[in-house]
């Protein structure tokens, strides 16, 4: 198992560029299963979750050709249906959260698919109800296989378009249903659909492949199914979560940093959410410039009460950035309530920050009050263990600002979402090394 050794207290400087978006990559790579024609995808992040998904596609006999540092060509013209029904396929899927996204395409194209209980982060329950309900409405029959601990989905006469109102605006649930509906007969209307930029990107790629999709960017989508889906050439957006992570790093280390090529128009409320913590951001073309500041003062509410930063469906704040915003707030001036609505275990990592000297009161599994130290009491170095991707990057941010040498174990979790983060941060002035 690998770990990071971090000497804190060094300021970052210069430029840093975000990787391709993890969440989009998992969706659009899964979508190649819908067609037998070649699909080329650029700006693919070199991270563990994406590597594992590509390896899963290879095991399904998808042809995968790496044509550039971050570009791949896929062709699923000879899928191995025996393997897709095997115990090994189910076991692989169970260890990879992103594998849920192959269910919709496989069901639509082959008429059957296993749906393993998802693995991945240890951040509490992650429901698959929206996926199951939506695919069922399209005509899938569903049974639970006790031996393989997976759902088995099958269609008799193919999928049929319908109207559905999702119980929650699930990103992966929406993506799965969109992909399944692309090969369904008739029109599928999805209300309360997730509309994150990554879902929009999936829709644009499918439109390029010949699927008619109306309402892209809204929570009301209409997908007209087709019996032929062609190839595509698609470029993945920069990762908005990594952009937010770099903003938090710059603030906590009081650094001057330029984040390059961020696709600013697709960041939504993220820049303004960090401004609420007192961080000055300057848009320069498609870059973000963050000047070094002596003080980062949290904005209070108009009535003087403590502000709340909470996650919400897009265009609200993504829950993946709340861990970053929480650790950033520990050295701001003022207090803030962080409300993580979606996952009930994602805030438990704050114990490690408290050990480092942060003043945080964990109210319950979903809420924590952060009392900022205003950089007057630096965080102390600590030995930590990463339970999930976002907690891992929050711990790394804390360690970059702490006095002394910190270690973070189980960094495979960080590798799942951040490409060569140690190398890229070292080039920006951080003192970080990787050890086995």
N, C-alpha and C positions, 0 to 999 in steps of 0.2 A: 504494500500500500504506500502511495506517495504522500508527501507532505510539503508544505511551504515553510521556509524560514524567512521571516521578514524583520528587517531592522527598521523600526519606525522613526519618524521625525524628519524624514527627508522631503523636501518640497518637489512637486512635479513641475515640469516645464516643457515647452515645445508643443508639438502636434501629436495627436493620436487619432486613429481612424477606427470606427466601429466595424465589426464583422457583419456578414449577412445575417438576417433575422432567423433565429432558431425556430420560432413558432411557424413562420411562413414556410421555411424549408421543409419541415415535417409534413405540412399539408400538400405542397406542390409536388414533392417527391412521391408521396402516396398516390397522387392523381395520375402518375404515369401508368398506373395499372389499368386505367380506363381504356387505353388504346393500344393497338398493336404497332402503331407508327412511332418513329423516333421522336423523343422529346429532349430538348437541350435546355439545361438550367444553369444560369451563371450566378456568381456571388454566393455559392454554397459554403456555409461556415464549416471549418474543419474541427468539429466538436464531437464529443463521444456519442450523444444521442443521434446525431445525423449519421455518423459512421455506422452505428448499430442498425439504423433503419436501412441504410444502403446495403449492409451485409445481409439483412433479412430479405431484401429484394433479390439479391444475388442467389440466395438459397432457394428462392421461388423461381429461379431460372430466368430472371430478368437480365438482359444484357446491359452491363454497366461499363462505360468507357470514360475514363478521366481525360478530358481534352485540354485542360488548363489547370492552374493552381487551384482555382475555385469553380471550375466549370466541369459539368458532367453531361454525357449523352446516355439516355436510357431508352431501351426498347423492350416492351413486354409482349413479344409476339409469339412466345412459346412457353406459357406459364406451366409449371409443374403442379398439376392439380392433386396428385397423390401427396406431394410434400405439404401442400396447403391444408390438407386434411390430416396431417400427421401429428403425433404427440410432440415431436421436436418443434414444429411450428408454433404450437400453442405455448410450449415452455418458453421459447424465445420471446414471444409476444408478451408473456406475463412479466418479463423483466424489463420491458421497454414501454414507458408511458405513451410515446408517440405511435406505437403499433395500433392503437385504437383507430387510427386514421386509415388503415388499409381495409377495414371492415366494409365500409360503404362501397368503395370501388370493386372489391372482390365479390360482394353480394350482387352488385349490379351486372358485373361481367360474367361471372361463373354461376350465379344463382345460389351460391352457398358460401358460408364463411364461419369460422370460429371467432368468438369474441372473448379473449382472455381477460380475466380480472387484471386491471392495469397495475403496473409497478411504478418505479420512479421515486419521486420525493417522499420523504416522511413528513408530510404536512397535514395529516388528518385525512378524513374520508374524501374520496374524489368520486362523485356519483357518475354512473354511466346511464342513468335513467333517461336522459334526454336523447342519447343515441338510440337506445333500445326502443323507446316510444316512437321516435320519428321514423325509424326503419320499419317498425311494425305497421305504422300508418301507410307506408308505401307498399305494404303487402307481404312483408317478411313474416314467416312463422318462426317462433323462438322457443327453444327448450334449453334447460340447463343440464349440462353433462357433468355429473358428479365425479366421474373418474378423472376427467381432464380439468375439472374446476373451471369450466368455461361455458359461455353461452354458445349454442349452435343455431345459426340463422339459415333459413332456406326459403326459396320461393318456388311456387308450383308453376305459375303461368307468367312469371316475370313481375317486375315492379310496376305499379300504376301510380300516376301522378294524383295528388290530392291536396286539400287544404289542411294546414296544421298550425296550431298555436303552441309554440314551445313553452314548457314550464319554466325555463330559465334561458337567458341569452348565452348559452354555452358556446364558446368559440369552436372547440373541437367537435361538439355535437352538431353545430350548424354546418361546419365543413364536411362532416361525414354525410349528412343528409343531402347537401348540395351535390356531392360527388355521386351518391346513389341515384338522385333524381335526374342526373344528366343522361342516364341510359334508361330511365323509366318511360313508360308510355304516357303521353299527355303532359299536362302542365301541373307542376307542384308549386303551391304557394306557401311560403314560410313566413309566419308573423312572429314577432319578437325574436327575429334572427340576430345573432351577433353581427356587428358591422365594423369590427376592428380593421385597420389597414391590411392585415394579413389575410383576412377573409375576402376583402376587396380584391387583393392580388390573386387569390385563388380563382375568384370569379372572372377576372380579366384573362387569366391564362386559359380557363375553360371556354371563354368566349372566343379566344383565338383558335381553340381546338374545334369550334363549330357548335358549341352549346349556346342557345339563346337564353340570356339571363337579364332580367329587368330589375331595377331597384338597387343596383350596386351602390353601396355606401349608406343604405338605409336599413331599417329593421324589418322591411317588408320586401321579400324577394319572390320573384316568379321565375321558375326554371322550366323551360320547355325541353322535354327530353328528345333525344335523337337516337337513331340506331347506328350512327357512325360518328366516332370521335377521332379527329385527326391529330397530327403532331403539333408541336409548338416550340418556340424559342422564347424563354422567359428569364428575366433578371430579378433576383430577390432584393427586397428593400434592405437598407441598413437596420440593424437591431436597435429598436427604440429602448429596450431594457438596458443594453450596454451603454447607449448614449446617456441615459439617466444615471447609470453607475459611475460613469466618468465625471458627470457633474458633481455627484456626491463626493467622489475622491478629491476633486479639486478643492471643494469647500472645506472638507475635514482636514486637509493638509495645508490649507491657506495658500493654494498654488495658483499660478497663472497658466492656463491651459487652453489650447484650441482643439476642438473636436471637429474633425474634417468630414465633409460629405455625409451629413446626417439625415438628408431628406426632410428638411425642417417642416414642410407643409404636412407631413404625415406624423408629426410628433404630438399633435393635438394639445391637450392640457398640460403635458409634461413640463415644458419650460416654465409656465406660470405657477405650477405647483412648487417647483424649486424656488421660484421668486418669493413665495409665501414664507420660506425659511430665511429670507434675507439675502439670497444669493443673486448677485448681479450677473445677468446673461446678456450678451450682445450678439445679435444675428449678423453675420457677415457673409452675404450670399447664401450658400448652403452649409456654412460652417457656424459653429457656436464658439464665441470667445468668452472665456471666464477669467476676469481679472482677479488677482490676489486681493483679499480684503483683511483688514484687522478685525472687523466685527461683522457677524452675520446675525441680524436681529429678526426674530420671528414676528410676523405681522399678527397683531391681536385683532379680535373681532371688533366691529364698530362700537359695541357696548362694553368693550374692555375685557370680555371673557376670553378664556383660553380657546384658541382655534382648534378645529378638528380637521385632520387630513385622513380621508377615507377612500377606499376603492369603490368603483362603480362600473357598470357596463359602459363600453365605449359610446360616446366620447368622454366618459368619466375616466378617472385615473386607474390605470391597470394595477391589479393587486401585486404583480411581480415587482413593483418598485417600492412597495411600502417598507420592506426590510432596509433598503438603501436609504430611504428618507428618514427612517427611525434612527439609524446610526449617525446620519449626517446631523440630525437635530441635537445630538448629545453635546456638540460643541458650539451650538448657536446660542444667542442670548434670548432668553424667554422660555416659555413652556408650550407644549403642543400635545394634543391627544391623537394618537395613531389608532385608527379603527380598521382592522383587517376583517372584513365581513365574510369573505368567501371560505377561508380555511381556518379550522379551529386550533391548529397546532403550529402555525407558522411563526408565532411570536415567542415561542418557548426558548428560542436561542438567546433572548435578552439576558438570561442568567449569566452568560459568558461576558456580556458587555458590562453588567453590574460588577462582576469580578474585576473588570478593568478600571472601575471607578466611575462608570456612567451612573447618573441619577435617573433611574427608571422605575416607575411603579406599574407592575403588571396587574391590571384591574381584573381581568378574566382572560380566557383563551383568545379573545378577539380584540382586546383593547389594552393599550399601554400609554401612560402619561410620561413624557420625557421632559425633564427639567434641564435645560441647556447649561453647560459649564462655561460658555463664552471664551473658550480657549485659555481660561485662567488656571484650570486644573487639568493638565493633559491626561489622557487615558494611559493606563499602565499596560505594559506588555503582558501577554498571557499565553497559555497553551490551550488550544481549542480544537474542536472536532466538528466538521461540517455536516449537518443533518440533511441539507438540501441545497439546491443551486443558489437560491437567493439569500438564504442565511449565510452560506459560504462566502459569497461576495461581500455581504455586509461585514462579516468578521475580517475579511481581507482589508476592507476600507478602514475599519477600526485599527487594525494592526499597522497600517501605513502611517497613522497619525500618532500611535502610542510610543512612549519612550522605552527603548530597550528592544530585546529580541523576542518576537512572538513566533509560535508555530501553529499551523493549522493542519490537522490530520484529515484523512478521508477526502482529499481534494479531487478524487474522481467525480464527486458531486459537482464541484466547480467546473471540471473539464466537460461535463455534460452540456454546459451552456455557454462557456467562455473559451474562445480559441487562443491558445498560447498566451494567456493573460500575463504570466510572469515575464515572458520575453518582451511583450509590448510595453508593460509598465516599466521594466528596467530601462528601455530606450527613452522613457520620459522622465527618468531620474529616480525611480524607486529602487530600493535595495531589497531585492527579493530573489530567492533561489529555490530550486526544486530539489528535493532529496527523496530517494527511494527508502 
